[in-house]
């Protein structure tokens, strides 16, 4: 993984912020999943902002994990997270996946954030990575019919590989 590919985060009084830098792909799924699981256990969440303005690319696994976050926040907190995005091609990608229906898309940071820390990229085993990729794509498939068609072959293939 190149040094310019990173995820940073900041937390302050119930406000959570993540900033994706560079090319954020499946190699981050373990670290991102762990962070989200920790976030899901927090009692007081007032806002969540994911900043994609410094991201060059995000893959479908990453988008699936972000969708899982948004769906969780809506269901348990009646909260819509914010996605910061300036790049038109990134906005089109998000819209094509239905991400704009579960996040508020904007180009401007709603408020100042606290001190950022880097989210350490933790290595995951092949089976754990496959499970995380499978879960992320199932989440995307649940957003709309287009995603169902686009990812159904991948999900079927990953399910066949499952030892269970």
TIKOLKOL-367483 format. One record per residue: z, y, x of N, C-alpha, C, O in turn; residue in one letter; residue number from 1. Coordinates in steps of 0.2 Angstrom, whole numbers, plus 5000, padded with zeros to 4 digits. Example, Ala and Ser with C-alpha at 12.3 -4.5 7.8 and 13.67 -1.06 7.14 Angstrom:
# TIKOLKOL-367483
[tilum [5039; 4972; 5066]; [5039; 4978; 5062]; [5039; 4984; 5066]; [5042; 4983; 5071]; 'a'; 1]
[tilum [5035; 4989; 5064]; [5036; 4995; 5068]; [5039; 5000; 5064]; [5040; 5006; 5067]; 's'; 2]
***
This chain:
# TIKOLKOL-367483
[tilum [5000; 4994; 5004]; [5000; 5000; 5000]; [5000; 5006; 5004]; [5004; 5007; 5009]; 'x'; 1]
[tilum [4996; 5011; 5003]; [4995; 5017; 5007]; [5001; 5021; 5006]; [5004; 5021; 5000]; 'x'; 2]
[tilum [5003; 5025; 5011]; [5008; 5030; 5010]; [5007; 5035; 5005]; [5012; 5038; 5002]; 'x'; 3]
[tilum [5001; 5037; 5003]; [5000; 5042; 4998]; [5001; 5040; 4991]; [5001; 5044; 4986]; 'x'; 4]
[tilum [5002; 5033; 4990]; [5003; 5030; 4983]; [5010; 5029; 4982]; [5013; 5025; 4985]; 'x'; 5]
[tilum [5013; 5033; 4977]; [5020; 5033; 4976]; [5022; 5035; 4969]; [5018; 5037; 4965]; 'x'; 6]
[tilum [5028; 5033; 4967]; [5031; 5035; 4961]; [5037; 5038; 4963]; [5042; 5036; 4966]; 'x'; 7]
[tilum [5038; 5044; 4960]; [5045; 5048; 4961]; [5048; 5049; 4954]; [5045; 5048; 4949]; 'x'; 8]
[tilum [5055; 5050; 4954]; [5058; 5050; 4948]; [5064; 5055; 4949]; [5066; 5057; 4955]; 'x'; 9]
[tilum [5066; 5058; 4944]; [5072; 5063; 4943]; [5075; 5062; 4937]; [5072; 5060; 4932]; 'x'; 10]
[tilum [5082; 5063; 4937]; [5086; 5062; 4931]; [5091; 5067; 4931]; [5094; 5069; 4936]; 'x'; 11]
[tilum [5092; 5070; 4925]; [5097; 5075; 4924]; [5099; 5076; 4917]; [5095; 5078; 4913]; 'x'; 12]
[tilum [5105; 5074; 4915]; [5108; 5076; 4909]; [5104; 5073; 4903]; [5103; 5077; 4898]; 'x'; 13]
[tilum [5102; 5067; 4903]; [5098; 5064; 4898]; [5090; 5065; 4898]; [5087; 5063; 4894]; 'x'; 14]
[tilum [5088; 5069; 4903]; [5081; 5070; 4904]; [5078; 5066; 4910]; [5081; 5066; 4915]; 'x'; 15]
[tilum [5073; 5063; 4909]; [5070; 5058; 4914]; [5063; 5060; 4915]; [5059; 5062; 4911]; 'x'; 16]
[tilum [5061; 5060; 4922]; [5055; 5062; 4924]; [5052; 5057; 4929]; [5056; 5055; 4934]; 'x'; 17]
[tilum [5046; 5055; 4929]; [5043; 5051; 4934]; [5036; 5055; 4936]; [5032; 5057; 4931]; 'x'; 18]
[tilum [5035; 5055; 4942]; [5028; 5058; 4944]; [5025; 5052; 4948]; [5027; 5050; 4953]; 'x'; 19]
[tilum [5018; 5051; 4946]; [5014; 5046; 4949]; [5009; 5050; 4954]; [5006; 5055; 4952]; 'x'; 20]
[tilum [5009; 5047; 4960]; [5005; 5050; 4966]; [5000; 5045; 4968]; [5002; 5040; 4970]; 'x'; 21]
[tilum [4994; 5047; 4969]; [4988; 5043; 4972]; [4986; 5038; 4967]; [4985; 5039; 4961]; 'x'; 22]
[tilum [4985; 5032; 4969]; [4983; 5026; 4966]; [4988; 5022; 4964]; [4991; 5018; 4968]; 'x'; 23]
[tilum [4990; 5022; 4957]; [4996; 5018; 4955]; [4994; 5012; 4951]; [4991; 5012; 4946]; 'x'; 24]
[tilum [4995; 5006; 4954]; [4992; 5000; 4952]; [4997; 4994; 4951]; [5003; 4996; 4951]; 'x'; 25]
[tilum [4995; 4988; 4950]; [4999; 4983; 4949]; [5004; 4982; 4954]; [5010; 4979; 4953]; 'x'; 26]
[tilum [5003; 4984; 4960]; [5008; 4983; 4966]; [5015; 4987; 4964]; [5020; 4985; 4967]; 'x'; 27]
[tilum [5015; 4992; 4960]; [5021; 4995; 4958]; [5024; 4992; 4951]; [5029; 4994; 4949]; 'x'; 28]
[tilum [5021; 4987; 4949]; [5024; 4984; 4942]; [5031; 4982; 4943]; [5035; 4983; 4938]; 'x'; 29]
[tilum [5033; 4979; 4948]; [5040; 4977; 4949]; [5045; 4983; 4949]; [5050; 4983; 4945]; 'x'; 30]
[tilum [5043; 4987; 4953]; [5048; 4993; 4954]; [5048; 4997; 4947]; [5053; 4999; 4945]; 'x'; 31]
[tilum [5042; 4998; 4944]; [5042; 5002; 4938]; [5045; 4998; 4932]; [5049; 5001; 4928]; 'x'; 32]
[tilum [5044; 4992; 4932]; [5048; 4988; 4927]; [5055; 4988; 4928]; [5059; 4989; 4923]; 'x'; 33]
[tilum [5058; 4988; 4934]; [5065; 4988; 4935]; [5068; 4995; 4933]; [5073; 4995; 4930]; 'x'; 34]
[tilum [5064; 5000; 4934]; [5066; 5007; 4933]; [5066; 5008; 4925]; [5071; 5010; 4922]; 'x'; 35]
[tilum [5061; 5005; 4922]; [5061; 5006; 4914]; [5067; 5002; 4911]; [5070; 5004; 4906]; 'x'; 36]
[tilum [5068; 4996; 4914]; [5073; 4992; 4911]; [5080; 4995; 4912]; [5084; 4995; 4907]; 'x'; 37]
[tilum [5081; 4999; 4917]; [5087; 5003; 4918]; [5087; 5008; 4913]; [5092; 5010; 4910]; 'x'; 38]
[tilum [5081; 5012; 4912]; [5081; 5017; 4907]; [5082; 5015; 4900]; [5086; 5018; 4896]; 'x'; 39]
[tilum [5080; 5009; 4899]; [5081; 5006; 4892]; [5089; 5005; 4890]; [5091; 5004; 4885]; 'x'; 40]
[tilum [5093; 5004; 4896]; [5100; 5003; 4895]; [5104; 5009; 4894]; [5110; 5009; 4893]; 'x'; 41]
[tilum [5101; 5015; 4896]; [5104; 5021; 4895]; [5106; 5024; 4888]; [5101; 5023; 4884]; 'x'; 42]
[tilum [5112; 5026; 4887]; [5113; 5028; 4880]; [5110; 5035; 4878]; [5108; 5035; 4872]; 'x'; 43]
[tilum [5111; 5039; 4882]; [5108; 5046; 4881]; [5102; 5048; 4884]; [5102; 5049; 4890]; 'x'; 44]
[tilum [5097; 5048; 4880]; [5090; 5050; 4882]; [5088; 5055; 4878]; [5087; 5054; 4872]; 'x'; 45]
[tilum [5086; 5061; 4880]; [5084; 5067; 4876]; [5077; 5068; 4878]; [5073; 5071; 4873]; 'x'; 46]
[tilum [5074; 5067; 4884]; [5067; 5068; 4885]; [5065; 5064; 4891]; [5069; 5062; 4895]; 'x'; 47]
[tilum [5059; 5062; 4890]; [5055; 5058; 4896]; [5048; 5061; 4897]; [5044; 5062; 4892]; 'x'; 48]
[tilum [5047; 5062; 4903]; [5041; 5065; 4905]; [5038; 5061; 4911]; [5041; 5059; 4916]; 'x'; 49]
[tilum [5032; 5059; 4910]; [5028; 5056; 4915]; [5022; 5060; 4917]; [5018; 5062; 4914]; 'x'; 50]
[tilum [5023; 5062; 4924]; [5018; 5067; 4927]; [5012; 5063; 4930]; [5013; 5060; 4936]; 'x'; 51]
[tilum [5006; 5063; 4928]; [5000; 5060; 4931]; [4996; 5065; 4934]; [4990; 5063; 4936]; 'x'; 52]
[tilum [4998; 5071; 4935]; [4994; 5077; 4938]; [4992; 5075; 4945]; [4987; 5077; 4947]; 'x'; 53]
[tilum [4996; 5071; 4949]; [4995; 5070; 4956]; [4992; 5063; 4956]; [4991; 5060; 4962]; 'x'; 54]
[tilum [4991; 5059; 4951]; [4988; 5052; 4951]; [4981; 5053; 4952]; [4977; 5056; 4948]; 'x'; 55]
[tilum [4978; 5049; 4956]; [4971; 5048; 4957]; [4968; 5043; 4952]; [4963; 5043; 4949]; 'x'; 56]
[tilum [4972; 5037; 4951]; [4970; 5032; 4946]; [4977; 5028; 4944]; [4982; 5028; 4948]; 'x'; 57]
[tilum [4977; 5026; 4938]; [4982; 5021; 4936]; [4978; 5015; 4933]; [4973; 5016; 4929]; 'x'; 58]
[tilum [4981; 5009; 4934]; [4977; 5003; 4931]; [4980; 5002; 4924]; [4985; 5005; 4922]; 'x'; 59]
[tilum [4977; 4997; 4921]; [4979; 4995; 4914]; [4986; 4992; 4914]; [4990; 4993; 4909]; 'x'; 60]
[tilum [4988; 4989; 4919]; [4995; 4986; 4920]; [5000; 4992; 4919]; [5005; 4992; 4916]; 'x'; 61]
[tilum [4999; 4997; 4923]; [5003; 5003; 4923]; [5003; 5006; 4916]; [5008; 5008; 4914]; 'x'; 62]
[tilum [4997; 5007; 4913]; [4997; 5010; 4907]; [5000; 5006; 4901]; [5003; 5008; 4897]; 'x'; 63]
[tilum [5000; 4999; 4902]; [5004; 4995; 4898]; [5011; 4996; 4898]; [5015; 4995; 4893]; 'x'; 64]
[tilum [5014; 4996; 4904]; [5021; 4998; 4905]; [5023; 5004; 4902]; [5028; 5005; 4899]; 'x'; 65]
[tilum [5019; 5009; 4903]; [5020; 5016; 4900]; [5020; 5015; 4892]; [5024; 5019; 4889]; 'x'; 66]
[tilum [5015; 5012; 4890]; [5015; 5010; 4883]; [5022; 5007; 4880]; [5024; 5009; 4875]; 'x'; 67]
[tilum [5024; 5002; 4884]; [5030; 4999; 4882]; [5036; 5004; 4882]; [5040; 5004; 4877]; 'x'; 68]
[tilum [5036; 5009; 4887]; [5041; 5014; 4887]; [5041; 5018; 4880]; [5046; 5019; 4877]; 'x'; 69]
[tilum [5035; 5021; 4879]; [5034; 5025; 4873]; [5036; 5021; 4867]; [5039; 5024; 4862]; 'x'; 70]
[tilum [5034; 5015; 4866]; [5035; 5011; 4860]; [5043; 5010; 4859]; [5045; 5011; 4854]; 'x'; 71]
[tilum [5046; 5009; 4865]; [5053; 5008; 4865]; [5057; 5015; 4863]; [5061; 5014; 4858]; 'x'; 72]
[tilum [5055; 5020; 4865]; [5058; 5027; 4864]; [5057; 5028; 4856]; [5061; 5031; 4853]; 'x'; 73]
[tilum [5051; 5027; 4854]; [5049; 5029; 4847]; [5054; 5024; 4842]; [5057; 5027; 4837]; 'x'; 74]
[tilum [5054; 5018; 4844]; [5058; 5013; 4840]; [5065; 5014; 4840]; [5069; 5014; 4835]; 'x'; 75]
[tilum [5068; 5015; 4846]; [5075; 5016; 4847]; [5078; 5023; 4846]; [5084; 5024; 4845]; 'x'; 76]
[tilum [5074; 5028; 4848]; [5077; 5034; 4849]; [5073; 5040; 4845]; [5075; 5045; 4844]; 'x'; 77]
[tilum [5068; 5037; 4841]; [5063; 5042; 4838]; [5061; 5048; 4842]; [5061; 5054; 4840]; 'x'; 78]
[tilum [5059; 5046; 4848]; [5058; 5051; 4853]; [5050; 5049; 4856]; [5049; 5044; 4857]; 'x'; 79]
[tilum [5046; 5055; 4856]; [5040; 5054; 4859]; [5040; 5057; 4866]; [5041; 5063; 4867]; 'x'; 80]
[tilum [5038; 5053; 4871]; [5038; 5055; 4878]; [5032; 5059; 4879]; [5027; 5059; 4875]; 'x'; 81]
[tilum [5032; 5063; 4885]; [5027; 5068; 4887]; [5023; 5065; 4893]; [5026; 5062; 4897]; 'x'; 82]
[tilum [5017; 5065; 4893]; [5012; 5064; 4898]; [5009; 5070; 4901]; [5005; 5073; 4897]; 'x'; 83]
[tilum [5010; 5072; 4907]; [5007; 5078; 4910]; [5001; 5075; 4913]; [5001; 5071; 4917]; 'x'; 84]
[tilum [4995; 5078; 4911]; [4989; 5076; 4913]; [4984; 5082; 4913]; [4984; 5086; 4908]; 'x'; 85]
[tilum [4980; 5083; 4919]; [4976; 5089; 4919]; [4968; 5087; 4920]; [4964; 5090; 4917]; 'x'; 86]
[tilum [4967; 5081; 4923]; [4961; 5078; 4925]; [4958; 5076; 4918]; [4960; 5072; 4914]; 'x'; 87]
[tilum [4952; 5078; 4917]; [4948; 5077; 4911]; [4946; 5069; 4910]; [4947; 5066; 4905]; 'x'; 88]
[tilum [4945; 5066; 4916]; [4943; 5059; 4916]; [4949; 5055; 4914]; [4949; 5050; 4911]; 'x'; 89]
[tilum [4955; 5057; 4917]; [4961; 5054; 4916]; [4963; 5054; 4908]; [4965; 5049; 4905]; 'x'; 90]
[tilum [4962; 5060; 4905]; [4963; 5061; 4898]; [4959; 5057; 4894]; [4961; 5054; 4889]; 'x'; 91]
[tilum [4953; 5056; 4896]; [4948; 5052; 4892]; [4950; 5044; 4893]; [4950; 5041; 4888]; 'x'; 92]
[tilum [4953; 5042; 4898]; [4955; 5035; 4899]; [4961; 5034; 4895]; [4961; 5029; 4891]; 'x'; 93]
[tilum [4966; 5039; 4895]; [4972; 5038; 4891]; [4970; 5038; 4883]; [4973; 5034; 4879]; 'x'; 94]
[tilum [4965; 5042; 4881]; [4963; 5042; 4874]; [4960; 5036; 4872]; [4960; 5033; 4867]; 'x'; 95]
[tilum [4955; 5033; 4877]; [4952; 5027; 4876]; [4956; 5021; 4875]; [4955; 5016; 4871]; 'x'; 96]
[tilum [4962; 5021; 4878]; [4967; 5016; 4877]; [4972; 5017; 4871]; [4976; 5013; 4870]; 'x'; 97]
[tilum [4972; 5023; 4868]; [4976; 5024; 4863]; [4983; 5027; 4865]; [4988; 5028; 4861]; 'x'; 98]
[tilum [4984; 5028; 4872]; [4990; 5031; 4874]; [4991; 5038; 4871]; [4997; 5040; 4871]; 'x'; 99]
[tilum [4986; 5042; 4870]; [4988; 5048; 4867]; [4991; 5048; 4860]; [4993; 5053; 4857]; 'x'; 100]
[tilum [4991; 5042; 4857]; [4994; 5041; 4850]; [5002; 5040; 4851]; [5005; 5040; 4846]; 'x'; 101]
[tilum [5004; 5038; 4857]; [5011; 5036; 4857]; [5015; 5041; 4862]; [5021; 5041; 4863]; 'x'; 102]
[tilum [5011; 5045; 4866]; [5013; 5050; 4870]; [5011; 5057; 4868]; [5005; 5058; 4865]; 'x'; 103]
[tilum [5014; 5062; 4870]; [5012; 5069; 4869]; [5008; 5071; 4875]; [5012; 5071; 4881]; 'x'; 104]
[tilum [5002; 5072; 4875]; [4998; 5074; 4881]; [4998; 5082; 4882]; [4997; 5085; 4877]; 'x'; 105]
[tilum [5000; 5084; 4888]; [5000; 5091; 4890]; [4999; 5092; 4897]; [4999; 5087; 4901]; 'x'; 106]
[tilum [4997; 5098; 4899]; [4996; 5099; 4906]; [5002; 5103; 4909]; [5002; 5104; 4916]; 'x'; 107]
[tilum [5006; 5105; 4906]; [5012; 5110; 4908]; [5019; 5106; 4908]; [5020; 5104; 4902]; 'x'; 108]
[tilum [5022; 5106; 4913]; [5029; 5104; 4913]; [5033; 5107; 4908]; [5034; 5114; 4909]; 'x'; 109]
[tilum [5037; 5104; 4904]; [5041; 5108; 4899]; [5047; 5112; 4902]; [5048; 5117; 4899]; 'x'; 110]
[tilum [5050; 5109; 4907]; [5055; 5113; 4910]; [5056; 5110; 4917]; [5053; 5105; 4919]; 'x'; 111]
[tilum [5060; 5114; 4921]; [5061; 5112; 4928]; [5064; 5105; 4928]; [5068; 5103; 4924]; 'x'; 112]
[tilum [5063; 5101; 4934]; [5066; 5095; 4934]; [5071; 5095; 4940]; [5071; 5100; 4944]; 'x'; 113]
[tilum [5075; 5090; 4941]; [5080; 5090; 4946]; [5077; 5087; 4952]; [5071; 5087; 4953]; 'x'; 114]
[tilum [5081; 5086; 4957]; [5078; 5083; 4964]; [5075; 5076; 4963]; [5078; 5072; 4960]; 'x'; 115]
[tilum [5069; 5076; 4965]; [5065; 5069; 4965]; [5067; 5065; 4970]; [5069; 5066; 4976]; 'x'; 116]
[tilum [5067; 5058; 4968]; [5068; 5053; 4973]; [5062; 5048; 4973]; [5059; 5048; 4967]; 'x'; 117]
[tilum [5061; 5044; 4978]; [5056; 5040; 4978]; [5058; 5033; 4975]; [5063; 5031; 4976]; 'x'; 118]
[tilum [5054; 5031; 4970]; [5055; 5024; 4967]; [5052; 5019; 4972]; [5046; 5018; 4974]; 'x'; 119]
[tilum [5057; 5015; 4975]; [5055; 5010; 4980]; [5051; 5005; 4977]; [5053; 5002; 4972]; 'x'; 120]
[tilum [5045; 5003; 4980]; [5041; 4998; 4978]; [5044; 4991; 4980]; [5044; 4990; 4986]; 'x'; 121]
[tilum [5046; 4987; 4975]; [5049; 4981; 4977]; [5044; 4975; 4976]; [5040; 4975; 4971]; 'x'; 122]
[tilum [5043; 4971; 4981]; [5038; 4966; 4980]; [5041; 4961; 4975]; [5047; 4959; 4974]; 'x'; 123]
[tilum [5036; 4958; 4971]; [5037; 4953; 4966]; [5033; 4947; 4968]; [5028; 4947; 4971]; 'x'; 124]
[tilum [5035; 4941; 4966]; [5032; 4935; 4967]; [5026; 4934; 4963]; [5025; 4938; 4958]; 'x'; 125]
[tilum [5021; 4930; 4964]; [5015; 4929; 4960]; [5016; 4928; 4953]; [5013; 4931; 4949]; 'x'; 126]
[tilum [5021; 4923; 4951]; [5022; 4922; 4944]; [5025; 4928; 4941]; [5023; 4929; 4935]; 'x'; 127]
[tilum [5030; 4931; 4944]; [5033; 4937; 4941]; [5028; 4942; 4939]; [5028; 4946; 4934]; 'x'; 128]
[tilum [5024; 4943; 4944]; [5018; 4949; 4944]; [5014; 4947; 4938]; [5012; 4951; 4934]; 'x'; 129]
[tilum [5012; 4940; 4937]; [5007; 4938; 4932]; [5011; 4939; 4925]; [5007; 4941; 4921]; 'x'; 130]
[tilum [5017; 4938; 4925]; [5021; 4939; 4918]; [5021; 4946; 4917]; [5020; 4948; 4911]; 'x'; 131]
[tilum [5022; 4951; 4921]; [5022; 4958; 4920]; [5015; 4960; 4918]; [5015; 4965; 4914]; 'x'; 132]
[tilum [5010; 4958; 4921]; [5003; 4960; 4920]; [5002; 4957; 4913]; [4999; 4961; 4909]; 'x'; 133]
[tilum [5004; 4951; 4911]; [5002; 4949; 4904]; [5006; 4953; 4899]; [5003; 4955; 4894]; 'x'; 134]
[tilum [5012; 4954; 4900]; [5016; 4958; 4895]; [5013; 4965; 4894]; [5013; 4968; 4889]; 'x'; 135]
[tilum [5011; 4968; 4900]; [5008; 4975; 4899]; [5002; 4975; 4895]; [5001; 4980; 4891]; 'x'; 136]
[tilum [4998; 4970; 4896]; [4991; 4970; 4893]; [4992; 4968; 4885]; [4988; 4970; 4881]; 'x'; 137]
[tilum [4997; 4964; 4884]; [4999; 4962; 4877]; [5001; 4969; 4873]; [4999; 4970; 4868]; 'x'; 138]
[tilum [5005; 4973; 4877]; [5007; 4979; 4874]; [5001; 4984; 4873]; [5000; 4986; 4867]; 'x'; 139]
[tilum [4996; 4984; 4877]; [4990; 4988; 4876]; [4986; 4985; 4870]; [4983; 4989; 4866]; 'x'; 140]
[tilum [4986; 4979; 4870]; [4982; 4976; 4864]; [4985; 4977; 4858]; [4981; 4978; 4853]; 'x'; 141]
[tilum [4991; 4978; 4857]; [4995; 4980; 4851]; [4993; 4987; 4849]; [4995; 4989; 4843]; 'x'; 142]
[tilum [4991; 4991; 4853]; [4989; 4998; 4852]; [4983; 5000; 4847]; [4984; 5004; 4843]; 'x'; 143]
[tilum [4978; 4996; 4848]; [4972; 4997; 4844]; [4967; 4991; 4845]; [4968; 4987; 4849]; 'x'; 144]
[tilum [4962; 4990; 4840]; [4958; 4985; 4840]; [4953; 4985; 4846]; [4951; 4980; 4849]; 'x'; 145]
[tilum [4951; 4991; 4849]; [4947; 4991; 4855]; [4951; 4988; 4861]; [4948; 4984; 4864]; 'x'; 146]
[tilum [4957; 4989; 4862]; [4961; 4986; 4867]; [4961; 4979; 4866]; [4961; 4975; 4871]; 'x'; 147]
[tilum [4962; 4977; 4860]; [4962; 4969; 4858]; [4956; 4966; 4861]; [4957; 4961; 4864]; 'x'; 148]
[tilum [4950; 4969; 4859]; [4944; 4966; 4862]; [4943; 4966; 4869]; [4941; 4961; 4872]; 'x'; 149]
[tilum [4945; 4972; 4872]; [4944; 4973; 4879]; [4949; 4968; 4884]; [4946; 4965; 4889]; 'x'; 150]
[tilum [4955; 4967; 4881]; [4960; 4963; 4885]; [4961; 4956; 4883]; [4965; 4952; 4886]; 'x'; 151]
[tilum [4958; 4954; 4878]; [4959; 4947; 4875]; [4957; 4941; 4880]; [4961; 4937; 4881]; 'x'; 152]
[tilum [4952; 4942; 4883]; [4950; 4937; 4888]; [4955; 4937; 4894]; [4956; 4931; 4896]; 'x'; 153]
[tilum [4957; 4942; 4897]; [4961; 4943; 4902]; [4968; 4939; 4900]; [4971; 4935; 4904]; 'x'; 154]
[tilum [4971; 4941; 4894]; [4977; 4938; 4892]; [4976; 4931; 4891]; [4981; 4927; 4893]; 'x'; 155]
[tilum [4971; 4928; 4888]; [4970; 4921; 4887]; [4970; 4918; 4894]; [4973; 4912; 4895]; 'x'; 156]
[tilum [4967; 4921; 4899]; [4966; 4918; 4906]; [4973; 4918; 4909]; [4975; 4913; 4912]; 'x'; 157]
[tilum [4977; 4923; 4908]; [4984; 4923; 4911]; [4988; 4918; 4908]; [4993; 4915; 4911]; 'x'; 158]
[tilum [4988; 4918; 4901]; [4992; 4913; 4897]; [4990; 4906; 4900]; [4995; 4901; 4900]; 'x'; 159]
[tilum [4984; 4904; 4901]; [4982; 4897; 4903]; [4985; 4896; 4910]; [4987; 4890; 4912]; 'x'; 160]
[tilum [4986; 4901; 4914]; [4989; 4900; 4921]; [4997; 4899; 4921]; [5000; 4897; 4926]; 'x'; 161]
[tilum [5000; 4901; 4915]; [5007; 4900; 4914]; [5009; 4893; 4915]; [5007; 4888; 4912]; 'x'; 162]
[tilum [5015; 4892; 4919]; [5018; 4885; 4920]; [5021; 4883; 4914]; [5023; 4877; 4913]; 'x'; 163]
[tilum [5023; 4888; 4909]; [5027; 4886; 4903]; [5023; 4883; 4898]; [5026; 4881; 4892]; 'x'; 164]
***
